[in-house]
Amino acid sequence: MPLSRHLVFNTPSCCFGVEICEDVWAPIPPSSELVLQGAEIIFNLSADNEGVGKQDYLKALLAQQSARCLAGYVFSGAGFGESTQDVVFAGKALIYENGVLLAENERFSFKEQMVYSEIDVECLRAERRVNTTFSASVARLKSHDVIQIDTELFASKNIELSRKVNPMPFVPAGKALDERCEEIFAIQIAGLAKRLVHTQTQTVVIGISGGLDSTLALLVCTKTFDKLGLSRKGIVGVTMPGFGTTNRTYTNAVNLMKSLGVTLREISIKKACIQHFEDLNFDMANHNVTYENAQARERTQILMDVANQMNGMVVGTGDLSELALGWATYNGDHMSMYAVNASIPKTLVRHLVRYEAMHGNDELRRVLLDILDTPVSPELLPPKDGEISQRTEDLVGPYELHDYYLYYMLRFGFTPRKIYAMALRSFAGQYDAETIKKWLKTFYRRFFQQQFKRSCLPDGPKVGSVTLSPRGDFRMPSDACNTVWREEIETL
């Protein structure tokens, strides 16, 4: 085998390179060139001695290098049993993936240790494909010719994952969640503020249902008006009771608007819909899609006309999860003049509303907590015994599953088979295999069938790495075929 700092080892499943000890401390580490020549994992064999503060510095260095290289990085240092004439070795063992620490050992242990994890090479490849800076660096590379060495790597097909796969990929844990909420609100506010200033509009119109999405949109509007120094009376919240509206959601809608000090308007859609059904010669006892969508479109027409009446603009309330599933009425709640929630998934909407509840006054907190406790529903079918009869997650599946599928499909391009295998582990004890497969099948079917709705979305601010805007990061024809994905799901 040749000896060189320019070796890339090829295996059937990945490519890797090797650094030795202080290589990673260099201004331009060998790994920076190795990854541009195809290495996806870097191994570092080190005799790195200990020093006060050195461990934290090393961990920061490895995190940065693995992130900069969009690579896995495995660091193994000398430990107990090595010479201690003038230095001490703690036996450092660290595994990183694109800046994230996956596993580490116990330092200064006198016992043998095995530290292991899984590095998702497909994830790294997806990152490299969409990272234009990485691609440009590959094109500019002028270095020694790298020696490619074919080798073997044993990998079991029935591997049991040791690392956790977050079941809520859009929702960070701990203190990071509060920081994420603050940042998202800031992005939404900045986007809406720019649109208001650009159009010289001081009035917005928004439909308030007493549900999560319209609640978040209204909170964004109030924060934006406060930031611009505008009166909240310029925010016109319209509650539009229909055949499926329950007393609980109606009361929450009214109380929410009152607690936020916005202008409240109530316009019932019942008479208009009854007249519309009569014009269509439609039997109202038939609660089919016509019955439901007529109500959604009537509400949108009211909002648009109120906006014209008051020289304002309609702020949309739909979220990313609904757009992914096509859970919106075309030319109904699908349409607005600016959609502030367009790139926020349902799982994150819930946490944003909860964050605001924890930071609001007592009156606002009570309303927001009850909204959070209310089942998600479009309320287009008559209630049963005064309670919501149409629960969205009973019809299209749990949003936490769909957000999981959406994230790993769009963010990394994972196949249905891989997403299914990951979901089995992420949701173990919560959903069984058949349930996960059932809703995965639903997700892919709806995602492809409903692209035509996303092809004509109103503008909305991008807040994260996953978006479905046809003008932004996502391109897909409305008649794209999903045969390959569907057939793979059938074999699970």
Summary of the structure (lengths in Angstrom):
residues: 492
radius of gyration: 27.1
end to end distance: 42.1
largest distance: 95.2
contacts: 1545
relative contact order: 0.09
helix: 46%
strand: 12%
